[in-house]
Amino acid sequence: MLLSRPSRGGLTDPNMFLRYALPQFADHWRGNVEIGLKIPLMNTEKFLSTGSWDFGYQLTIDKHFEYNAWLLNMGVIYPGKFTQSDFNPPSLPFINISWLHRFKHRPNTRSFVQVLLAEHPYHASMNSALSDMEFQITAGFKWHTHMGIFGLGMTENVLNFDNTPDIGLHLTWGYLK
């Protein structure tokens, strides 16, 4: 927790990820396993780094139908100790379920709904609404155009309004060759 905002921003610790695509299994389900590592290289005094290594893994499986797709992500993040405050957060399990729909008469438009359940970093150290489990729902649309994929979505924590922003707005753009 910062008592005053930092005077300057900066780059934070770099993250590295390794993803392995699993062979197709169980009636055309696909999946992959991913591991991630955050390397503590940046300045801890400017709060650009915790000063510790973080590690996590994730399993993703998905099934695509003619107009719909289901995705399931689950994993655990193992954060390192915060050197600024001697806080040692517990492991943080999460599960994310997504449904995507492609419209029959508008094939370049897709809608999506995502549900995220995640443990809060402070759940083991304090009994407060700020440390309760996060249960967020995100809904929105994506449009495939010749200039890329544009997205618009909104996120709300449906059970607890004290430990996340009230409403999150997502604007995205991606370009695939």
Stockholm file with secondary structure:
# STOCKHOLM 1.0

chainA/1-177         MLLSRPSRGGLTDPNMFLRYALPQFADHWRGNVEIGLKIPLMNTEKFLSTGSWDFGYQLTIDKHFEYNAWLLNMGVIYPGKFTQSDFNPPSLPFINISWLHRFKHRPNTRSFVQVLLAEHPYHASMNSALSDMEFQITAGFKWHTHMGIFGLGMTENVLNFDNTPDIGLHLTWGYLK
#=GR chainA/1-177 SS CCSSCCSSCCCCCCEEEEEEEEEEETTTEEEEEEEEEECCCSCTTTTSCCSSCEEEEEEEEEEECSSEEEEEEEEEEECCCBTTTTBCCCCEEEEEEEEEEECSSCTTEEEEEEEEEECCTTTTTCCSGGGSCEEEEEEEEEEEETTEEEEEEEEEESSCSSSSCSCEEEEEEECCC
#=GC SS_cons         CCSSCCSSCCCCCCEEEEEEEEEEETTTEEEEEEEEEECCCSCTTTTSCCSSCEEEEEEEEEEECSSEEEEEEEEEEECCCBTTTTBCCCCEEEEEEEEEEECSSCTTEEEEEEEEEECCTTTTTCCSGGGSCEEEEEEEEEEEETTEEEEEEEEEESSCSSSSCSCEEEEEEECCC
//
